[in-house]
Amino acid sequence: MVTVEAECVEIRGRRVKFKVSAHDGLDLISDGTHERMIVPWDKFEAKVNQKAKAARVGPVLRRKA
């Protein structure tokens, strides 16, 4: 079994940086960093749905909690 761990190490504005590692129970398989951007949902949804319409596929819908 492979175990993956991620730790948030930095938040700078909308940018979030994670330290990530993967272990197979015996050895470290991989490690590194991963960055993501926080985007406003409404802006993202509008752009994705515009592309979906052009591709003639269904829209992206917000999940209800």
C-alpha positions in Angstrom: 0.0 0.0 0.0 1.2 3.5 -0.8 0.7 6.3 1.6 0.8 9.9 0.5 1.1 12.9 2.9 0.7 16.6 2.1 1.4 19.5 4.3 0.4 23.1 3.6 3.7 25.0 4.0 2.8 28.4 2.6 -0.1 30.6 1.7 0.7 33.8 -0.3 -2.4 35.6 -1.5 -4.3 33.1 -3.7 -1.3 30.8 -4.0 -1.1 27.7 -1.7 2.1 25.6 -1.5 2.2 22.0 -0.2 5.1 19.7 0.7 4.2 16.2 -0.5 5.7 12.8 0.0 4.8 9.2 -1.0 5.9 6.1 0.9 5.4 2.4 0.0 5.7 1.1 3.6 9.4 0.3 3.1 10.9 3.3 1.3 10.2 6.9 0.3 9.0 6.7 -3.3 8.8 10.4 -4.0 8.7 13.8 -2.5 8.4 17.4 -3.7 6.2 20.4 -3.7 2.8 21.2 -5.3 1.2 24.6 -5.8 -2.4 25.4 -6.3 -4.3 28.7 -6.9 -7.6 29.6 -5.2 -10.0 30.9 -7.7 -13.4 32.5 -7.3 -16.0 29.8 -8.0 -18.4 32.1 -9.9 -15.6 33.1 -12.3 -14.4 29.5 -12.8 -17.9 28.2 -13.3 -18.7 30.8 -15.9 -15.6 30.0 -17.9 -16.0 26.3 -17.7 -19.7 26.4 -18.7 -18.9 28.7 -21.6 -16.4 26.0 -22.9 -18.9 23.2 -22.1 -21.6 25.0 -24.2 -19.2 25.3 -27.1 -18.3 21.6 -26.8 -22.0 20.7 -26.5 -21.7 19.0 -23.1 -23.6 19.6 -19.9 -22.7 22.4 -17.5 -20.7 22.2 -14.3 -23.1 22.6 -11.4 -22.3 23.5 -7.8 -22.9 20.7 -5.3 -25.5 21.4 -2.6 -24.2 20.6 0.9 
